[in-house]
Amino acid sequence: MNILVIGGGGREHAITWSLKKSSKVNKLYCAPGNAGIAQIAECVPIGVFQFDELVAFAKEASIDLVFVGPDDPLAQGIVDAFEAAGIPAFGPNKAAAEIEGSKIFMKNLLKKYNIPTAKYETFTSFETALAYLKEQEAPIVIKADGLAAGKGVTVAATLEEAEEALRSIMLDKVFGDAGNQVVIEEFLAGQEMSILAFVDGETVKPMVPAQDHKPIFDGDKGPNTGGMGTYTPLPHIDSSIVEDAIVNIIEPTAKAMVSEGRPFRGVLFAGLMITKDGPKTIEFNARMGDPETQVVLPRLKTDLLEIVLAAMNGTLADLTIEWDAEAAVCVVLASEGYPGSYPKGKVITGLEEAEATGALVFHAGTAQENDEIVTSGGRVLGVVGRGQDIASARQHAYEAIANIKFEGMQHRNDIAMKALV
């Protein structure tokens, strides 16, 4: 089969790497890809929002299946565009992708179907939102309604910080139209957990759980990012809690989407908080997570393409998906200044030495310039160590990182430490 992966980040590198292992794959393309993906697939210089050009390429290259990685093109209807042209695409259509594209849609859906989540209110007026905020207690959570590259959420420790976030979203428009509406949500205390699941309508096949680290600095300090590292499994979280989340949150949400006339097909990602009252929903994403994908897919024993095809042809319920027992820890290497503005074009060295340690190095924001690989994004690389447990996987990741250098490189030093306590 000829496969086209859409996207150019660390998630897409992991997806491409995983698909490459399938005996069913004949030719593998990625649009637009990055310097790492270019080593295992043919990169096509077409942007993720150039739907007409992507469809034309898919026809020209006799693409049998498209795998869509990022959230924004899903929210804008890229799957609908491919399907209208008769090209099978793995991912939710525009109507189903709204579960991520609008936090207000998601919260209202969960409320309607009594699916556990934080209490909330939604606002279109800054003045009304501010008046409500002043009656609340901190900590409190402020969310832009639309997509904001994983940065549209502020967990405010004080009401002053919350008001500042509200102003930047609704008045300063730091996230553009994504901030036309906001959600003000109660703060949930507890441990976070991410569960991704292959979904086809009411059929849900959960992946192994992972835990992400959003803030930029050690100790969960500083502003939120798209994710600075992740790990799996979660030895400190009881399996009954994972099962609770699947049975009472993910499966009912898939059924709710069917009931709403928006059946979901693709990967549904539940961001969860384990509270004293059990798991509650923080967010849903309509695609694989980044950097969760980088640790989850290396543990997948079943052929990824077989799973995708089963979801596409209605046989996902009959498929048994197998997982490796090993642990995986991903540490993200980021550019100086991220998650704010950052430089590009910094030469990266030590990649081959890092991979020689046995680590996986997934490229997130890289480009090829002449004979050198340079930075081209905020999150640059995801280095994945593997081992029999979290401690050994973590050690392998950081040993590999010691080989990699680029000017201004930053990373957290405490990824997966919670699992060792």
FENGI-V261080 format. One record per residue. RES is the residue in three letters. PHI is phi in whole degrees, 0 to 359 (999 if undefined). PSI is psi in whole degrees, -180 to 180 (none if undefined). OMEGA is omega as a letter, one per 40 degrees, with the letter a starting at -180 (NA if undefined). Layout:
RES|PHI|PSI|OMEGA ; RES|PHI|PSI|OMEGA
This chain:
MET|999|147|i ; ASN|263|122|a ; ILE|243|138|i ; LEU|241|120|i ; VAL|263|133|i ; ILE|260|126|i ; GLY|133|176|a ; GLY|209|29|a ; GLY|247|-168|a ; GLY|296|-37|i ; ARG|301|-47|a ; GLU|292|-32|i ; HIS|296|-43|i ; ALA|294|-40|i ; ILE|296|-46|a ; THR|297|-43|i ; TRP|301|-42|a ; SER|289|-44|i ; LEU|296|-33|a ; LYS|301|-26|a ; LYS|284|-14|a ; SER|284|134|i ; SER|290|-15|a ; LYS|279|-13|a ; VAL|278|125|i ; ASN|265|-59|a ; LYS|229|135|a ; LEU|241|125|i ; TYR|240|158|i ; CYS|216|133|a ; ALA|234|120|e ; PRO|272|-12|a ; GLY|77|-171|i ; ASN|207|-174|a ; ALA|295|-32|i ; GLY|285|-44|i ; ILE|298|-34|a ; ALA|298|-18|i ; GLN|279|-15|a ; ILE|232|-7|a ; ALA|212|164|i ; GLU|274|118|a ; CYS|275|138|a ; VAL|245|123|a ; PRO|283|63|i ; ILE|234|130|a ; GLY|289|159|a ; VAL|290|-16|i ; PHE|259|1|i ; GLN|272|70|a ; PHE|301|-45|a ; ASP|298|-44|a ; GLU|293|-38|i ; LEU|294|-43|i ; VAL|296|-43|i ; ALA|298|-43|i ; PHE|297|-43|a ; ALA|301|-39|i ; LYS|292|-45|a ; GLU|297|-38|a ; ALA|268|7|a ; SER|53|49|a ; ILE|290|130|a ; ASP|268|-25|a ; LEU|204|138|i ; VAL|248|134|i ; PHE|246|113|a ; VAL|268|125|a ; GLY|271|-57|a ; PRO|278|162|a ; ASP|285|-44|a ; ASP|302|-49|i ; PRO|295|-31|i ; LEU|296|-46|a ; ALA|297|-27|a ; GLN|267|0|i ; GLY|96|31|a ; ILE|294|-36|i ; VAL|294|-41|i ; ASP|301|-40|a ; ALA|296|-44|i ; PHE|293|-44|a ; GLU|294|-33|i ; ALA|296|-26|i ; ALA|267|5|i ; GLY|79|22|a ; ILE|249|117|a ; PRO|299|132|i ; ALA|228|130|a ; PHE|270|116|a ; GLY|150|161|a ; PRO|288|149|i ; ASN|287|178|a ; LYS|301|-41|a ; ALA|295|-41|a ; ALA|284|-32|a ; ALA|291|-10|i ; GLU|294|-16|i ; ILE|298|-24|i ; GLU|256|-35|a ; GLY|295|-24|i ; SER|224|113|i ; LYS|295|-30|i ; ILE|291|-43|i ; PHE|302|-46|a ; MET|298|-47|a ; LYS|296|-41|i ; ASN|294|-36|i ; LEU|297|-48|a ; LEU|297|-40|i ; LYS|296|-44|a ; LYS|299|-37|a ; TYR|256|16|i ; ASN|55|44|i ; ILE|263|130|a ; PRO|303|126|i ; THR|202|173|i ; ALA|287|151|i ; LYS|295|149|a ; TYR|202|166|i ; GLU|220|152|a ; THR|243|151|a ; PHE|217|145|i ; THR|248|-12|a ; SER|248|129|i ; PHE|298|-44|a ; GLU|298|-43|i ; THR|293|-41|i ; ALA|296|-42|a ; LEU|294|-42|i ; ALA|299|-42|i ; TYR|295|-44|a ; LEU|302|-41|a ; LYS|293|-13|i ; GLU|265|-2|a ; GLN|261|177|i ; GLU|242|149|i ; ALA|269|156|e ; PRO|290|156|a ; ILE|211|157|a ; VAL|246|132|i ; ILE|245|127|a ; LYS|231|131|i ; ALA|291|141|a ; ASP|296|-44|a ; GLY|269|-172|a ; LEU|285|135|a ; ALA|218|40|i ; ALA|54|35|i ; GLY|77|6|a ; LYS|246|7|a ; GLY|273|13|a ; VAL|241|130|i ; THR|241|122|i ; VAL|266|100|a ; ALA|272|125|i ; ALA|282|-22|i ; THR|227|161|i ; LEU|292|-29|i ; GLU|295|-43|i ; GLU|294|-38|i ; ALA|295|-41|i ; GLU|295|-39|i ; GLU|298|-43|i ; ALA|296|-41|i ; LEU|299|-44|i ; ARG|296|-44|a ; SER|294|-35|a ; ILE|283|-50|a ; MET|271|-33|a ; LEU|259|-47|a ; ASP|280|-14|i ; LYS|56|45|a ; VAL|297|-23|i ; PHE|248|19|i ; GLY|63|-140|a ; ASP|293|-16|i ; ALA|299|-20|a ; GLY|258|15|i ; ASN|297|-30|i ; GLN|231|151|i ; VAL|230|158|i ; VAL|247|128|i ; ILE|252|123|a ; GLU|230|147|i ; GLU|295|147|i ; PHE|281|129|i ; LEU|257|125|i ; ALA|267|143|i ; GLY|145|-166|i ; GLN|264|141|i ; GLU|276|154|i ; MET|211|139|i ; SER|247|129|i ; ILE|234|118|i ; LEU|265|149|a ; ALA|216|139|i ; PHE|283|129|a ; VAL|229|138|i ; ASP|222|97|a ; GLY|67|-120|i ; GLU|270|-3|i ; THR|276|124|a ; VAL|235|123|i ; LYS|240|96|a ; PRO|291|148|i ; MET|269|176|i ; VAL|292|142|a ; PRO|289|156|i ; ALA|220|169|i ; GLN|228|132|a ; ASP|259|159|i ; HIS|238|105|a ; LYS|277|-48|a ; PRO|297|154|a ; ILE|288|-32|a ; PHE|251|162|i ; ASP|307|150|i ; GLY|73|20|a ; ASP|57|41|i ; LYS|258|157|i ; GLY|88|179|a ; PRO|292|157|i ; ASN|291|149|i ; THR|237|-173|i ; GLY|285|-7|a ; GLY|131|123|a ; MET|256|0|i ; GLY|164|163|a ; THR|201|167|i ; TYR|205|159|i ; THR|205|144|e ; PRO|281|-170|i ; LEU|242|81|a ; PRO|295|-20|a ; HIS|270|0|i ; ILE|244|124|a ; ASP|296|144|a ; SER|298|-26|i ; SER|294|-30|i ; ILE|289|-40|i ; VAL|298|-45|i ; GLU|297|-39|i ; ASP|303|-46|a ; ALA|296|-39|a ; ILE|293|-47|a ; VAL|286|-37|a ; ASN|257|-9|a ; ILE|236|-59|a ; ILE|289|-50|a ; GLU|297|-44|i ; PRO|297|-31|i ; THR|291|-42|i ; ALA|300|-44|i ; LYS|295|-38|i ; ALA|297|-40|i ; MET|295|-37|i ; VAL|296|-45|a ; SER|298|-30|a ; GLU|276|0|a ; GLY|76|23|i ; ARG|232|57|a ; PRO|305|135|a ; PHE|262|129|i ; ARG|228|122|a ; GLY|146|-145|i ; VAL|250|122|i ; LEU|256|127|a ; PHE|246|118|i ; ALA|259|120|i ; GLY|266|119|a ; LEU|236|153|i ; MET|241|130|i ; ILE|269|101|a ; THR|263|176|i ; LYS|296|-20|i ; ASP|263|12|a ; GLY|101|180|a ; PRO|295|139|i ; LYS|228|153|a ; THR|278|126|i ; ILE|269|-46|a ; GLU|201|162|i ; PHE|238|138|i ; ASN|247|152|a ; ALA|260|25|a ; ARG|197|179|i ; MET|292|148|a ; GLY|278|161|i ; ASP|224|109|f ; PRO|255|19|i ; GLU|301|-39|a ; THR|303|-35|a ; GLN|292|-21|i ; VAL|255|-27|a ; VAL|285|-48|a ; LEU|295|-35|i ; PRO|298|-18|i ; ARG|268|-6|a ; LEU|282|120|i ; LYS|269|-33|i ; THR|288|144|i ; ASP|301|119|a ; LEU|302|-41|a ; LEU|296|-37|i ; GLU|299|-40|i ; ILE|293|-46|a ; VAL|299|-45|a ; LEU|296|-37|i ; ALA|296|-41|i ; ALA|294|-35|a ; MET|286|-33|a ; ASN|255|10|i ; GLY|83|16|a ; THR|247|16|a ; LEU|301|-36|a ; ALA|298|-26|a ; ASP|271|-6|a ; LEU|267|133|i ; THR|264|123|a ; ILE|257|128|a ; GLU|251|146|a ; TRP|233|146|i ; ASP|284|148|a ; ALA|280|-10|a ; GLU|295|161|i ; ALA|263|155|i ; ALA|219|136|i ; VAL|231|127|i ; CYS|248|128|i ; VAL|245|125|a ; VAL|271|131|i ; LEU|260|123|a ; ALA|241|161|i ; SER|285|153|i ; GLU|300|132|i ; GLY|98|-22|i ; TYR|297|139|e ; PRO|272|9|i ; GLY|275|-155|i ; SER|290|150|a ; TYR|212|155|i ; PRO|282|162|i ; LYS|234|169|i ; GLY|83|13|i ; LYS|280|130|a ; VAL|291|134|a ; ILE|256|129|i ; THR|237|161|i ; GLY|88|10|a ; LEU|294|-44|a ; GLU|295|-39|i ; GLU|295|-38|i ; ALA|295|-45|i ; GLU|292|-28|i ; ALA|294|-19|i ; THR|282|-10|a ; GLY|102|-4|i ; ALA|285|156|i ; LEU|264|133|i ; VAL|242|106|i ; PHE|264|128|a ; HIS|277|133|i ; ALA|248|-49|i ; GLY|226|76|a ; THR|228|160|i ; ALA|214|158|i ; GLN|261|124|i ; GLU|235|110|a ; ASN|57|-121|a ; ASP|261|9|a ; GLU|243|150|i ; ILE|260|129|a ; VAL|234|164|i ; THR|286|145|i ; SER|216|13|a ; GLY|208|177|i ; GLY|286|-53|i ; ARG|268|121|a ; VAL|261|-49|a ; LEU|219|152|i ; GLY|240|114|a ; VAL|260|121|a ; VAL|248|119|i ; GLY|260|145|i ; ARG|235|151|a ; GLY|189|-180|a ; GLN|286|-19|i ; ASP|212|175|a ; ILE|300|-41|a ; ALA|301|-47|a ; SER|288|-38|i ; ALA|297|-41|i ; ARG|297|-44|i ; GLN|299|-43|a ; HIS|296|-38|i ; ALA|297|-49|a ; TYR|288|-30|i ; GLU|296|-39|i ; ALA|293|-41|a ; ILE|299|-32|a ; ALA|301|-19|a ; ASN|274|-20|a ; ILE|264|136|i ; LYS|218|139|i ; PHE|205|152|a ; GLU|301|127|i ; GLY|83|8|a ; MET|302|133|i ; GLN|228|148|i ; HIS|201|162|i ; ARG|278|148|a ; ASN|257|1|a ; ASP|241|23|i ; ILE|298|131|i ; ALA|73|7|i ; MET|298|-32|a ; LYS|301|-31|a ; ALA|283|-11|a ; LEU|261|-9|a ; VAL|284|none|NA
